[in-house]
Amino acid sequence: MQIVIVGCGNVGRSLIEQLSKENHNITVIEEDSDVIQNVVNNYDVMGIVGNGASYSILKDAGIESADLMIAVTDSDEINLLCCLIARKTGHCHTIARVRNPVYSREIDFIKEELGLSMVINPEEACANEAARLLKFPSANKIDTFAKGRAELIRLTVSDDSKLCDKSVKDIAQELKLPVLIGIVRRGDEVFIPNGSFIIRAKDEISVIGTPRKMLAFFKKNNMPTVGVKSTIIVGGGQTCYYLAQQLIAFGIDVKIFESNADRCDELASLLPEALIIHADGTDRAELLEEGLVGAESFVVLTGVDEENIMLSLYTATVSKAKRIIRVHRAGYNELIGTLDVGSVLNPRNITADKIVQYVRGMTNSMGSQQLESLYKMDDDKVEALEFIIPAGSPVIGIPLHELPLKKGTLIACINHHGEITLPTGQSQIQEGDSVIIITTCTGFDEIEDILANR
């Protein structure tokens, strides 16, 4: 597919990295010549130095024959203008990153009037994920499938857990619940476990099931199942605003630390139900004075990754709060994996994953989209995908034990007309079902890609 990407910041670079692996023809537009040179040297892409909102620059990039244009510069207005020019010039699909809350409130109108295929707001997407985690504090991460009817929840196995030192098969027999342990991360290694796989302390496991059954799973393993009632947020940026809005609606008490006085006034006006504290959130004395020890959750959203990491580590020494931090730099992934920093939000990954999902869907016959959901996990070593099964698919009506699946591929869940089942070897996939696949392979565009003979 012919793709034009405007903007080569964190999100743009992540998109280039992921989409270039999937054999797309990519042209990148960026005003910084050094950045373009670096990207062209490291990835199989073409680079153009210039303003992506320029008609002539877009024309040089091949917009007239492009299938998709993605605008992810730091300016909402430039992104929207790029998409408008692309639609008028090339009639291609367009995706824009839009971050301003003013535009977010009018996003349906903007999409319709500009003909946008997709609008993504990294701050709002991060806030949505944080809110889900605070409603289910035992989880490290929660991904949803089948329009919320199925959940893939990641959690860390504690030393005193009932799951410790037991095989996956024995755990299933003891719990007697229709949930599935689909992924295990142990250090730098990632496994799709079979029944004899032994779960160890400190493993991060991914469990899939319906929300109700997942709740029962947590209860049977003596893990907290009630959402938090109070939270402290450090950093009063846009992600904080979106998150606080949701938490207040849930009835959660919110305290926000913000060092900029003008921003404090703005937040106080926007969020009258929240307590806005004009103070440096990295000041431990201030945090303790405002109740950090007794807080049920602690969310760190400053613009400095190192501060976020250190604050989370400090909080673990004085409080049992559920901790969530935001980290932008991809280079910290390895370091964070060795530290107990709680749940980690990476805006560029969240944004890029949603866009890659859309691109994968487009790849299949340019709009006959089978791919419903896509989540990349464990440093892109594993993908969880949801496919809608079209008529005539070669997987229909065949017992699963007869399907020649690619190595490292698991059919984790089948949604048949809203009924969620964990499949057995005798289960069969039908037309119209949505099927959740977990795989260590990458680049699946359609359900047939799970077959070994494809």
C-alpha positions in Angstrom: 0.0 0.0 0.0 1.2 3.5 -0.8 1.3 5.6 2.5 2.4 9.2 3.1 3.3 10.1 6.7 3.6 13.7 7.7 5.5 14.4 10.9 8.4 12.3 12.3 8.1 12.8 16.0 7.6 10.0 18.5 4.4 8.7 16.9 5.6 9.2 13.4 8.8 7.3 14.0 6.9 4.5 15.7 4.6 4.2 12.7 7.5 4.2 10.3 9.2 1.5 12.3 6.1 -0.7 12.3 4.7 -0.1 8.9 8.0 -0.4 7.1 8.2 -4.0 8.4 4.9 -4.8 6.7 6.1 -4.1 3.2 4.3 -0.8 2.6 5.7 1.9 0.3 6.2 4.8 2.7 7.0 8.4 2.0 7.8 10.6 5.0 7.5 14.4 5.1 9.3 16.3 7.8 10.7 19.9 8.0 13.9 18.8 9.9 16.4 17.6 7.4 18.5 15.8 10.0 15.5 13.8 11.1 14.7 12.8 7.6 18.3 11.7 6.9 18.2 9.6 10.1 14.9 7.9 9.1 16.0 7.2 5.5 19.2 5.7 6.7 17.5 3.4 9.2 14.3 2.3 7.4 13.2 1.4 3.9 11.3 4.6 3.2 11.5 7.7 1.0 12.0 11.1 2.7 11.0 14.6 1.7 12.1 17.8 3.6 9.3 20.3 3.7 5.9 21.4 5.1 3.3 18.6 4.8 0.5 21.1 4.5 2.0 22.3 1.2 0.2 21.2 -1.9 3.4 21.0 -3.9 5.2 19.0 -1.2 2.3 16.5 -0.9 2.3 16.2 -4.7 6.0 15.4 -4.7 5.3 12.8 -2.1 2.9 11.1 -4.5 -0.4 12.0 -2.7 -2.3 11.7 -6.0 -1.7 8.0 -6.1 -1.5 7.3 -2.3 -3.9 5.0 -0.6 -3.5 6.6 2.9 -2.1 9.8 4.3 -1.3 10.0 8.1 -0.7 13.4 9.6 1.0 13.3 13.1 2.8 16.6 13.5 2.7 18.5 16.7 0.1 20.9 15.3 -3.6 19.9 15.1 -4.2 22.6 12.5 -1.4 21.4 10.2 -2.6 17.8 10.6 -6.2 18.8 9.6 -5.0 20.9 6.7 -2.8 18.1 5.4 -5.8 15.8 5.5 -8.0 18.3 3.7 -5.5 18.8 0.9 -4.9 15.1 0.6 -8.6 14.4 0.3 -9.1 17.1 -2.3 -6.0 16.1 -4.3 -5.6 12.4 -4.0 -9.0 11.1 -2.7 -7.1 8.8 -0.3 -7.9 7.7 3.2 -6.7 10.2 5.9 -5.8 9.9 9.5 -5.1 12.9 11.8 -3.7 13.3 15.2 -5.8 15.9 17.1 -5.0 16.7 20.7 -6.8 20.0 21.5 -9.9 19.3 23.8 -11.7 22.1 21.9 -11.5 20.1 18.7 -12.2 16.8 20.5 -15.6 18.1 21.5 -16.4 18.7 17.8 -14.6 15.7 16.4 -17.7 14.2 14.7 -18.4 17.4 12.8 -14.7 17.7 11.8 -14.5 14.1 10.6 -17.6 14.4 8.5 -16.8 17.8 7.0 -13.1 17.0 6.2 -13.8 13.4 5.2 -11.4 12.0 7.7 -11.1 8.2 8.0 -9.8 8.4 11.6 -9.0 10.8 14.3 -6.7 9.8 17.1 -6.0 11.8 20.3 -3.0 10.3 22.2 -3.8 12.1 25.5 -7.4 11.0 25.5 -6.4 7.4 24.5 -3.9 7.3 27.4 -6.5 8.7 29.8 -9.0 6.0 28.7 -6.5 3.3 29.5 -5.6 4.7 32.9 -9.3 5.0 33.8 -9.9 1.3 32.9 -6.9 0.3 35.1 -8.2 2.4 38.1 -11.6 0.6 37.8 -9.7 -2.8 38.0 -6.6 -2.1 40.2 -5.2 -5.6 40.2 -4.5 -5.4 36.5 -1.3 -4.1 34.8 -3.1 -3.5 31.5 -6.6 -4.2 30.1 -7.4 -4.7 26.4 -11.0 -5.2 25.2 -12.4 -7.2 22.4 -15.8 -8.1 20.9 -17.2 -4.6 21.8 -16.3 -5.0 25.5 -17.7 -8.6 25.8 -14.2 -10.0 26.2 -11.1 -8.7 28.1 -7.4 -9.6 27.9 -6.0 -8.6 31.3 -2.3 -8.6 32.2 -1.2 -9.1 35.8 1.9 -10.0 37.7 1.9 -13.2 39.8 2.9 -12.5 43.4 5.0 -14.8 45.5 2.0 -15.8 47.6 -0.4 -16.2 44.7 -2.5 -19.4 44.4 -1.3 -19.6 40.7 2.4 -19.9 41.7 4.3 -23.1 40.8 1.2 -24.7 39.2 0.7 -25.8 35.6 -1.8 -24.0 33.4 -3.9 -27.2 33.2 -4.0 -27.6 37.0 -5.0 -23.9 37.4 -7.9 -24.4 35.0 -9.1 -27.5 36.8 -8.9 -25.8 40.3 -10.6 -22.6 39.3 -13.3 -24.2 37.1 -13.7 -20.9 35.2 -13.9 -20.3 31.4 -10.8 -18.1 31.4 -7.6 -18.7 29.5 -4.0 -17.9 30.3 -2.9 -16.9 26.8 0.5 -15.3 27.3 3.3 -15.5 29.9 6.2 -13.0 30.1 9.2 -14.2 32.1 12.0 -11.7 32.1 12.8 -11.1 28.5 11.1 -14.2 27.3 7.5 -14.5 26.1 5.6 -17.8 25.9 2.2 -18.9 24.6 1.8 -21.6 27.2 0.4 -25.1 26.8 -1.3 -27.1 29.5 1.9 -28.3 31.1 3.5 -24.8 31.4 4.4 -24.0 35.0 3.5 -20.4 36.2 6.2 -18.9 38.5 6.3 -15.9 40.8 7.0 -12.6 39.0 5.6 -13.9 35.7 3.3 -11.4 33.9 0.4 -13.4 32.6 -2.3 -12.4 30.2 -5.7 -13.9 31.0 -8.7 -13.7 28.6 -12.4 -14.1 29.4 -15.7 -12.2 29.8 -15.7 -9.3 32.2 -17.9 -11.3 34.7 -15.6 -14.4 34.6 -12.5 -12.2 34.9 -14.0 -10.7 38.0 -14.6 -14.2 39.4 -11.0 -15.1 38.5 -9.6 -12.2 40.5 -11.9 -13.1 43.5 -10.9 -16.7 43.6 -7.2 -15.6 43.6 -7.8 -13.1 46.5 -7.0 -10.1 44.3 -8.8 -6.7 44.7 -11.8 -6.4 42.4 -13.3 -3.0 43.5 -12.2 0.2 41.7 -10.3 2.9 43.6 -12.1 5.6 45.4 -9.4 8.2 45.5 -6.4 9.2 43.3 -3.5 11.7 43.2 -2.5 12.9 39.8 0.9 14.6 39.3 1.1 16.7 36.2 -1.9 18.8 35.0 -1.6 18.4 31.3 -4.2 17.3 28.8 -4.0 13.6 29.8 -4.7 14.7 33.3 -7.7 16.7 32.2 -9.2 13.8 30.2 -8.5 11.3 33.0 -9.9 13.5 35.8 -13.1 14.0 33.9 -13.7 10.3 33.7 -12.7 9.6 37.3 -15.0 12.4 38.7 -17.8 10.9 36.7 -17.1 7.5 38.4 -17.4 9.2 41.8 -13.6 9.1 42.5 -12.0 11.8 44.6 -9.3 13.5 42.6 -6.3 15.6 43.7 -4.1 17.2 41.1 -0.6 18.5 41.6 0.5 21.2 39.1 3.4 23.5 39.4 2.2 26.2 36.9 -0.1 28.7 38.5 -2.0 29.6 35.3 -2.7 26.0 34.5 -4.0 25.5 38.1 -6.5 28.3 37.5 -7.5 26.7 34.2 -8.0 23.3 35.8 -9.9 24.7 38.7 -12.3 26.2 36.2 -12.6 23.1 34.0 -12.7 20.6 36.9 -14.5 22.3 39.9 -15.0 18.9 41.6 -11.3 18.2 41.8 -8.9 19.6 44.3 -6.1 21.4 42.4 -2.9 21.9 44.4 -0.4 24.5 43.2 2.8 22.6 44.1 5.7 20.6 42.7 4.5 17.0 42.5 8.0 15.7 42.9 8.2 17.3 46.4 7.9 14.3 48.7 6.9 16.5 51.7 4.0 18.0 49.8 2.9 14.6 48.6 2.9 13.2 52.1 1.1 16.2 53.5 -1.7 15.8 50.9 -2.2 12.1 51.8 0.0 10.0 49.6 0.3 7.3 52.2 -3.5 6.7 52.3 -4.2 7.3 48.6 -5.7 4.3 46.7 -4.0 5.3 43.4 -1.2 7.5 42.2 -0.9 8.6 38.6 2.3 10.4 37.4 1.9 12.3 34.1 4.7 14.9 34.1 6.6 15.5 30.9 9.8 14.1 32.3 10.0 10.3 32.1 12.8 10.0 34.8 10.6 12.0 37.3 7.7 9.7 36.6 9.7 6.6 37.2 11.4 7.8 40.4 8.1 9.1 41.8 6.5 5.7 41.3 9.4 3.9 42.9 9.3 6.2 45.9 5.5 5.8 46.2 6.0 2.0 46.5 8.0 2.5 49.6 5.4 4.6 51.5 2.0 3.5 50.1 0.0 0.6 48.7 -1.5 2.8 46.0 -2.2 1.5 42.5 0.5 3.2 40.5 0.3 4.3 36.8 3.0 6.3 35.0 3.4 7.8 31.6 6.7 7.2 29.7 7.4 8.5 26.2 10.9 7.2 25.4 10.9 3.8 23.8 14.5 3.3 25.0 13.3 3.0 28.6 11.2 -0.2 27.9 14.1 -2.5 28.9 14.8 -0.6 32.0 11.2 -0.4 33.1 10.9 -4.1 32.7 13.4 -4.6 35.5 11.7 -2.2 37.9 8.4 -2.3 39.9 6.9 1.0 38.6 3.3 -0.2 38.3 1.4 0.1 35.0 3.0 2.0 32.2 1.3 4.2 29.6 3.2 5.0 26.4 1.3 7.5 24.2 3.2 6.8 21.1 2.6 3.1 21.3 -1.1 3.5 22.0 -1.5 5.9 19.1 0.6 3.9 16.7 -1.1 0.6 17.5 -4.5 2.1 16.7 -3.3 3.4 13.4 -1.6 0.2 12.5 -4.8 -1.6 13.2 -6.6 0.6 10.7 -3.9 0.1 8.1 -4.0 -3.7 8.5 -7.8 -3.5 7.9 -7.3 -1.4 4.8 -4.8 -3.9 3.4 -7.5 -6.5 3.1 -9.2 -5.5 -0.2 -9.1 -1.7 0.7 -12.0 -1.5 3.0 -13.4 -5.0 3.3 -12.0 -5.0 6.8 -11.8 -8.3 8.8 -9.5 -6.9 11.4 -11.6 -5.4 14.3 -8.9 -5.0 17.0 -5.2 -5.2 17.3 -2.9 -4.9 20.4 0.8 -5.2 20.3 2.3 -6.5 23.5 5.6 -7.3 25.2 7.8 -5.0 23.1 6.0 -6.1 19.9 6.9 -9.8 20.5 3.2 -10.8 20.6 0.0 -9.6 18.9 -3.6 -10.1 20.0 -6.0 -9.6 17.1 -9.7 -9.8 16.6 -11.0 -10.9 13.2 -14.6 -10.8 11.8 -15.0 -14.0 9.8 -16.3 -13.3 6.2 -18.3 -15.7 4.0 -16.1 -18.3 2.2 -13.2 -18.2 4.7 -11.2 -21.4 4.7 -11.4 -21.6 8.5 -15.3 -22.0 8.6 -16.9 -25.2 9.7 -13.6 -27.1 10.5 -12.9 -28.5 14.0 -10.1 -26.4 15.4 -7.9 -29.4 16.0 -7.9 -30.0 12.2 -6.7 -26.5 11.4 -3.0 -26.3 10.5 -2.1 -23.3 12.7 1.2 -21.5 12.4 3.6 -22.2 15.3 3.1 -19.7 18.1 -0.5 -19.1 17.2 -3.5 -19.6 19.6 -7.2 -19.2 18.9 -8.1 -17.8 22.3 -11.8 -16.9 22.0 -14.8 -17.1 19.7 -17.7 -14.6 19.8 -20.7 -16.1 18.2 -23.6 -13.7 18.0 -22.6 -12.1 21.4 -21.9 -15.5 23.1 -18.3 -15.7 24.2 -16.7 -19.1 24.3 -13.2 -20.4 25.0 -12.7 -22.9 22.2 -11.8 -26.6 22.4 -10.4 -28.8 19.7 -13.9 -29.7 18.6 -15.1 -26.0 18.3 -15.9 -24.7 14.8 -15.7 -21.1 13.5 -18.8 -19.8 11.7 -19.4 -16.9 9.3 -19.9 -13.7 11.1 -18.1 -14.8 14.3 -15.4 -12.6 15.7 -12.3 -14.6 16.7 -9.5 -13.5 19.0 -6.0 -14.7 18.0 -2.9 -14.5 20.1 0.4 -15.0 18.2 4.1 -14.5 18.3 3.9 -14.1 14.5 3.4 -10.5 13.2 1.7 -8.9 10.3 -1.6 -10.8 10.1 -4.1 -8.9 8.0 -6.9 -11.5 7.7 -7.9 -14.7 9.5 -6.4 -17.0 6.8 -3.0 -15.8 7.8 -3.1 -18.0 10.9 -2.9 -21.1 8.7 0.5 -22.7 8.2 0.0 -23.1 4.5 -0.5 -19.4 3.9 
